Amino acid sequence: MKRALFLIFVVAVLIAGGFLSYSISQQGAAAIPGLRVQTDNPEASALAVTPEKGALFAIFAVVSLGSVVGMGATIALIVWFLNRQVVQVRKAPNEGFAFSLNPAQPNSIGGAVTSRPAVTIFLLVIVLVALALGFFVVANPFK
């Protein structure tokens, strides 16, 4: 019952909006009591739509709607990937991470260093760059 009343209310609001738009387009400012026309120039009037203003509004509406849909799809994709990883971790056996350099242990620093040397080199480069920047900040030759 509540859904039917809500649907009837939405239809009534749409009909009223359509009637108001039609009467404004046919009668001008006289259709709404208290409405004053500030200018007769259609380019400056908020009540008149020129082809240029209509095209710009349509372009703006399409870009805005596309941006909202694109952002929603991006967030949905990110959340799906994150949830996928959480499901995989929950299915995996519960193994702790060992802070040892032994490459024989799969869940240890040594195992990660030996199995992924590109990541190790990347981290070393980042640490060296951070140290160089820190040294430059401390011993600034441009003081």
C-alpha positions, 0 to 999 in steps of 0.5 A: 500500500505504501509503495502504491501511495509513493508511486501516485505521489511521484506521478502527481509531482511529475504531472504538476511539474509538466503542467507548470513547465508547459504553462510557463512556455505558453504564457511566459512570466504571467503563468506564475504569480509573482514571477518577474522577467528581469530581461528580454534577452533570451541569452540572459534569461533563466526562463528562455532556452536557446539552442546553445544553452540547451546544448550546453545543458545537455552536454553538462548533464551527460558528463555529470551522469557519466562521471557519477556512473564511472565513479560508482563503477570504479568504487564497485570494482575496487570493493570487489577486488578487496572482497576477493582478497579477503575471501582468499585469505579467509580460505587460506590456512592460518599461518603467521609471518616470521621475521627471519631471513631464512629463505626456506620459510615461505612466510618470512622476510627471507622467503619474500626477498628470494621469491621476488627480487624485483620487489626487493630491488624496488624497496632498496631504491626507495630506501636509498632515495629516502636517505638521499632526500633526508641527507639533503634536507639535513645538510642543505647546501643552499642555506 
